[in-house]
Amino acid sequence: MDIVDLLQWPAMLTTVAAAWLVASRSARRRAGGFWCFLASNALWVAWGLHDHAYALVGLQFCLAAMNIRGVYKNE
C-alpha cells in the first residue's frame, strides 16, 4: 500500500467532521466546517490524482467552489 493511499482516511474523516460543523447553528462553527470541507477537498484531490480518479478530482473542484461561496455567505 502506497502512503498516498492512506490519504483517503483523513479525507473521509475531515469530510464527516465538516458536515457536522456546517450543520451547526453557530456561524463560527459553520465557517469552520466550510474550511474543513476545503481541507477535505484538497485531500481528495491529492488522493484522486494519485489513483487517476479524475471524475472525483473534478467533483472536488466544484465542491470547493461551493465551499468558498459558503465561507462568504455564512452569517
C-alpha positions in Angstrom: 0.0 0.0 0.0 1.3 3.4 -1.0 1.4 6.2 1.6 -0.8 8.3 -0.6 -3.5 5.6 -0.4 -3.8 6.4 3.3 -5.0 9.9 2.4 -8.5 8.6 1.8 -9.0 8.0 5.6 -8.2 11.5 6.8 -10.1 12.9 3.8 -13.2 10.9 4.8 -12.9 11.9 8.5 -12.4 15.5 7.6 -15.4 15.4 5.3 -17.6 14.0 8.1 -16.4 16.5 10.6 -17.0 19.3 8.2 -20.6 18.1 7.5 -21.1 18.0 11.3 -19.9 21.6 11.7 -21.8 23.0 8.8 -25.0 21.8 10.3 -24.3 23.8 13.5 -26.5 26.8 14.4 -23.3 28.7 15.3 -22.0 30.9 12.4 -18.5 30.4 13.8 -18.8 26.6 13.7 -20.4 26.7 10.2 -17.4 28.8 9.0 -15.0 26.2 10.5 -17.0 23.5 8.7 -16.6 25.2 5.3 -12.8 25.5 6.0 -12.7 21.8 6.9 -14.6 21.0 3.7 -11.9 22.9 1.8 -9.2 20.9 3.5 -11.0 17.7 2.7 -11.3 18.8 -1.0 -7.5 19.2 -1.1 -7.0 15.7 0.4 -9.4 14.1 -2.0 -7.7 15.9 -5.0 -4.3 14.6 -3.9 -5.7 11.1 -3.5 -7.7 11.3 -6.7 -4.8 12.4 -8.8 -2.7 9.6 -7.4 -5.4 7.0 -8.2 -6.3 8.5 -11.5 -9.8 9.2 -10.3 -10.3 12.3 -12.4 -14.1 12.5 -12.0 -13.5 12.7 -8.3 -10.9 15.4 -8.8 -13.4 17.4 -10.9 -16.1 16.9 -8.3 -13.8 18.3 -5.6 -13.1 21.4 -7.6 -16.8 22.0 -8.0 -17.4 21.3 -4.3 -14.5 23.6 -3.3 -16.2 26.4 -5.3 -19.4 25.9 -3.4 -17.5 25.7 -0.1 -15.7 29.0 -0.9 -19.2 30.5 -1.5 -20.3 29.1 1.8 -17.5 30.8 3.6 -18.6 34.1 2.2 -22.3 33.6 2.6 -22.2 32.3 6.2 -24.0 34.6 8.5 
